[in-house]
Amino acid sequence: MSSPTSLPKTLVIMRHAEADMPWGTGDFDRPLTRRGREQAPAAGRWLLEHGAVPEMILCSAALRTRQTCTWVADALGDEAPTASLDERLYNCSPATLLTAVNRVPETVDSLLVIAHYPAVQEVTERLASRDSDYDAVMDASAGFPPSSLAVFSFDADWAALDGADARLTAFAAF
């Protein structure tokens, strides 16, 4: 149900930047590679240049997502909100990721979620409505490489997002 005074909301779903796999390091503690440290700020600059600066960031608690978030926020500068870390987003199911989005306060108009593959791709495919940008849908469906982001616009409440009810307006990979 849409609020009468609400503006279109923006949801950005992002996969963490490229991560390393150092010997003896557990998956949760994998750091970004050098390339990942270049990809994440490029994604932040893209968000800034395309007017998709989030008011709120939900981020998996894994090291690679936290580092991605730090570099994205650095590129956003003073406009970057403080991220909320959520351990439930670490290698979560699509349902868990969507539940986190559904729980966002209605006062928030723009949200960035930084999480993991395959949930980021599956939720993107699930939310994309029929009036989504064709190229963005095809790009997101063909693969969701590290540091990719999907941008949605919709007029409903966060709690109402479920499936095929948000317009995928852009997909970018760095």
C-alpha positions in Angstrom: 0.0 0.0 0.0 1.4 3.3 -1.0 1.6 6.3 1.4 -0.3 9.3 -0.1 2.6 11.7 0.6 5.5 9.3 -0.3 7.8 10.0 -3.2 9.1 7.2 -5.3 11.5 5.1 -3.3 14.9 3.9 -4.5 16.4 0.5 -3.6 20.0 -0.3 -4.6 21.1 -3.9 -4.3 24.9 -4.4 -4.5 27.2 -7.4 -4.5 30.4 -6.8 -2.6 33.5 -6.0 -4.6 36.0 -8.7 -5.6 37.3 -10.6 -2.6 40.6 -12.5 -2.1 40.8 -16.0 -0.7 44.0 -16.0 1.4 45.2 -19.3 2.6 43.9 -20.2 6.1 41.3 -17.4 6.1 37.7 -18.4 6.7 35.0 -17.2 4.2 33.6 -14.6 6.6 37.0 -12.9 7.0 37.9 -12.7 3.3 39.3 -9.2 2.4 38.9 -7.3 -0.8 41.5 -7.7 -3.5 43.4 -4.7 -5.0 40.9 -4.7 -7.8 38.0 -4.8 -5.3 39.4 -1.8 -3.6 39.2 0.0 -6.9 35.7 -1.3 -7.8 33.9 -0.2 -4.6 34.8 3.5 -4.8 33.9 3.4 -8.6 30.4 2.1 -7.5 30.1 4.9 -5.0 31.0 7.5 -7.6 28.4 6.0 -9.9 25.7 6.3 -7.2 26.7 9.9 -6.6 26.7 10.8 -10.3 23.4 9.1 -11.0 21.5 10.6 -8.0 21.2 7.3 -6.2 22.8 8.3 -2.9 21.2 6.2 -0.1 19.7 7.5 3.1 20.4 4.2 4.7 22.8 1.3 4.1 22.2 -2.3 5.2 25.4 -4.3 5.0 26.4 -7.9 5.6 28.8 -8.2 8.5 31.4 -10.2 6.5 34.7 -8.4 6.0 34.5 -8.1 2.3 31.1 -6.4 2.5 32.2 -4.1 5.3 35.2 -3.1 3.2 33.1 -2.6 0.1 30.8 -0.4 2.2 33.7 1.7 3.6 35.0 2.4 0.0 31.5 3.2 -1.3 30.9 5.5 1.6 34.3 7.2 1.1 33.3 8.0 -2.5 29.9 9.3 -1.4 31.7 11.7 1.0 29.6 13.8 3.3 26.4 12.4 1.8 27.2 8.8 3.0 25.0 7.5 5.9 26.3 5.3 8.6 25.9 1.7 7.7 23.9 -0.8 9.7 25.7 -4.2 9.8 23.5 -7.2 9.8 25.0 -10.7 10.3 21.8 -12.2 8.8 22.8 -10.9 5.4 26.0 -13.0 5.3 25.5 -15.6 2.6 21.8 -15.3 3.2 18.8 -16.7 1.3 16.9 -14.4 -1.0 14.0 -14.5 1.5 16.2 -13.2 4.3 17.6 -10.4 2.1 14.0 -9.4 1.1 12.9 -9.5 4.8 15.6 -7.1 5.7 14.4 -4.7 3.0 10.8 -5.2 4.1 11.7 -4.1 7.7 13.2 -0.7 6.6 11.4 2.3 8.2 8.9 4.0 5.9 10.6 7.3 6.6 13.6 6.1 4.5 13.3 6.9 0.8 16.5 5.4 -0.5 18.3 2.3 0.6 21.5 0.5 -0.3 21.9 -3.2 0.5 25.4 -4.7 0.3 25.3 -8.5 0.4 26.4 -11.6 -1.4 25.8 -13.7 -4.5 23.5 -15.5 -5.3 20.9 -13.7 -3.1 21.6 -10.3 -4.7 20.8 -11.7 -8.1 17.8 -13.7 -7.1 16.2 -10.8 -5.3 16.9 -8.5 -8.2 15.2 -10.9 -10.6 12.3 -11.4 -8.2 11.6 -7.7 -7.7 12.0 -6.5 -11.3 8.5 -5.5 -12.7 7.4 -5.9 -16.3 8.1 -2.2 -17.0 11.7 -2.5 -15.9 14.5 -1.4 -18.2 15.0 -4.3 -20.6 18.8 -3.9 -20.8 19.1 -3.7 -17.0 17.1 -6.9 -16.6 19.1 -8.7 -19.2 22.4 -7.6 -17.6 21.3 -8.6 -14.1 20.1 -12.0 -15.3 23.3 -12.7 -17.3 25.4 -12.5 -14.2 25.9 -10.4 -11.1 29.7 -9.9 -10.9 31.5 -8.5 -7.9 30.7 -4.8 -7.2 27.6 -4.9 -9.4 24.5 -2.9 -8.4 20.9 -3.0 -9.4 18.8 0.2 -9.0 15.1 0.0 -8.4 12.3 2.6 -8.2 8.9 2.0 -6.7 5.9 3.8 -5.1 5.0 1.2 -2.5 6.0 0.8 1.2 9.2 -1.2 1.9 7.0 -3.8 3.7 5.0 -4.4 0.5 7.9 -5.4 -1.8 7.6 -9.0 -2.7 7.8 -9.8 -6.3 7.7 -8.0 -9.7 6.7 -4.8 -8.0 9.7 -2.5 -8.4 11.0 -1.0 -11.7 14.6 -2.0 -12.3 16.0 1.2 -13.8 19.7 0.5 -14.0 22.3 -2.2 -13.6 26.0 -1.3 -13.4 29.1 -3.4 -13.0 32.6 -2.1 -12.1 
